[in-house]
Amino acid sequence: MSLYNEFVLIIDHNLQPCHFSTCSLQEKEPVSEQQTVLRQLEAILHISKLARAGQHVDALREIIKIPFLPLNPRVPDVHYDVFQKLSPHVQACVPDLLKIALNCLDNVKDSDGTQRALKSKVNILSMQIANLVANNMSRNWPQDLIEKVAQSI
């Protein structure tokens, strides 16, 4: 399923017609969780659009900022299952997001010396993606993602 379709499914099926200020305490938690899921899906959709527009460096910068993926080299390694708290909708988008990251890494253009400056960061990010996929093999992620990771290392 495409990232866009996943995003539309969330909006259509999970949003409750409740204004946050008028919700009871019991209703606020699910609404807050839905807002978090929507923000996560919006970030994924934004990254997908950047990548499709050829803005690979910008897409990579945004991917690194995503708090639910352990790809930021400035954040210590996380050894627990980072996906256990994600909604199934966001979890379903992670393989596509990783493929986008790998494609962006392959397509970074060196028009102004950017690639040389990013070379070590690109290698680190490739290894982090490979580690993330390897540590989550039980998720039965798509074979093309696993092959793409293997090619990148």
Contacts in CASP RR format, 6 or more apart in sequence:
PFRMAT RR
TARGET T0000
AUTHOR 0000-0000-0000
METHOD contacts of the structure
MODEL  1
MSLYNEFVLIIDHNLQPCHFSTCSLQEKEPVSEQQTVLRQLEAILHISKL
ARAGQHVDALREIIKIPFLPLNPRVPDVHYDVFQKLSPHVQACVPDLLKI
ALNCLDNVKDSDGTQRALKSKVNILSMQIANLVANNMSRNWPQDLIEKVA
QSI
1 9 0 8 1.000
1 92 0 8 1.000
2 96 0 8 1.000
3 41 0 8 1.000
3 44 0 8 1.000
3 45 0 8 1.000
3 48 0 8 1.000
3 93 0 8 1.000
3 96 0 8 1.000
3 97 0 8 1.000
4 45 0 8 1.000
4 48 0 8 1.000
6 41 0 8 1.000
6 89 0 8 1.000
6 92 0 8 1.000
6 93 0 8 1.000
7 41 0 8 1.000
7 42 0 8 1.000
7 44 0 8 1.000
7 45 0 8 1.000
9 89 0 8 1.000
10 34 0 8 1.000
10 37 0 8 1.000
10 38 0 8 1.000
10 41 0 8 1.000
10 87 0 8 1.000
10 89 0 8 1.000
11 38 0 8 1.000
14 34 0 8 1.000
14 37 0 8 1.000
14 89 0 8 1.000
15 34 0 8 1.000
15 38 0 8 1.000
16 27 0 8 1.000
16 30 0 8 1.000
16 31 0 8 1.000
16 34 0 8 1.000
18 27 0 8 1.000
18 31 0 8 1.000
20 28 0 8 1.000
20 31 0 8 1.000
20 32 0 8 1.000
23 31 0 8 1.000
33 87 0 8 1.000
37 87 0 8 1.000
37 89 0 8 1.000
37 90 0 8 1.000
40 66 0 8 1.000
40 68 0 8 1.000
40 86 0 8 1.000
40 87 0 8 1.000
40 90 0 8 1.000
41 89 0 8 1.000
41 90 0 8 1.000
41 93 0 8 1.000
43 62 0 8 1.000
43 66 0 8 1.000
44 66 0 8 1.000
44 90 0 8 1.000
44 93 0 8 1.000
44 96 0 8 1.000
44 97 0 8 1.000
46 62 0 8 1.000
47 59 0 8 1.000
47 62 0 8 1.000
47 63 0 8 1.000
47 66 0 8 1.000
47 97 0 8 1.000
47 100 0 8 1.000
48 96 0 8 1.000
48 97 0 8 1.000
48 100 0 8 1.000
50 56 0 8 1.000
50 58 0 8 1.000
50 59 0 8 1.000
50 62 0 8 1.000
51 59 0 8 1.000
51 100 0 8 1.000
51 103 0 8 1.000
51 104 0 8 1.000
54 107 0 8 1.000
56 103 0 8 1.000
56 104 0 8 1.000
56 105 0 8 1.000
56 107 0 8 1.000
56 108 0 8 1.000
56 109 0 8 1.000
57 104 0 8 1.000
57 108 0 8 1.000
57 114 0 8 1.000
57 118 0 8 1.000
59 100 0 8 1.000
59 101 0 8 1.000
59 104 0 8 1.000
60 101 0 8 1.000
60 104 0 8 1.000
60 105 0 8 1.000
60 108 0 8 1.000
60 118 0 8 1.000
60 122 0 8 1.000
60 125 0 8 1.000
63 69 0 8 1.000
63 71 0 8 1.000
63 97 0 8 1.000
63 100 0 8 1.000
63 101 0 8 1.000
63 104 0 8 1.000
64 71 0 8 1.000
64 72 0 8 1.000
64 73 0 8 1.000
64 125 0 8 1.000
65 72 0 8 1.000
66 97 0 8 1.000
68 82 0 8 1.000
68 83 0 8 1.000
68 85 0 8 1.000
68 86 0 8 1.000
68 90 0 8 1.000
69 82 0 8 1.000
69 94 0 8 1.000
69 97 0 8 1.000
69 132 0 8 1.000
70 77 0 8 1.000
70 78 0 8 1.000
70 82 0 8 1.000
70 128 0 8 1.000
70 132 0 8 1.000
71 101 0 8 1.000
71 125 0 8 1.000
71 128 0 8 1.000
71 129 0 8 1.000
71 132 0 8 1.000
73 121 0 8 1.000
73 124 0 8 1.000
73 125 0 8 1.000
73 128 0 8 1.000
81 136 0 8 1.000
83 91 0 8 1.000
83 94 0 8 1.000
83 136 0 8 1.000
83 139 0 8 1.000
86 94 0 8 1.000
91 139 0 8 1.000
94 141 0 8 1.000
95 141 0 8 1.000
95 142 0 8 1.000
95 145 0 8 1.000
98 129 0 8 1.000
98 132 0 8 1.000
98 133 0 8 1.000
98 141 0 8 1.000
98 145 0 8 1.000
98 149 0 8 1.000
99 144 0 8 1.000
99 145 0 8 1.000
99 148 0 8 1.000
101 125 0 8 1.000
101 129 0 8 1.000
102 126 0 8 1.000
102 129 0 8 1.000
102 148 0 8 1.000
102 149 0 8 1.000
102 152 0 8 1.000
103 148 0 8 1.000
105 122 0 8 1.000
105 125 0 8 1.000
105 126 0 8 1.000
105 152 0 8 1.000
106 152 0 8 1.000
108 114 0 8 1.000
108 115 0 8 1.000
108 118 0 8 1.000
108 122 0 8 1.000
109 115 0 8 1.000
110 116 0 8 1.000
115 122 0 8 1.000
126 152 0 8 1.000
126 153 0 8 1.000
127 153 0 8 1.000
129 149 0 8 1.000
129 152 0 8 1.000
130 149 0 8 1.000
130 152 0 8 1.000
130 153 0 8 1.000
133 141 0 8 1.000
133 145 0 8 1.000
133 146 0 8 1.000
133 149 0 8 1.000
134 149 0 8 1.000
END
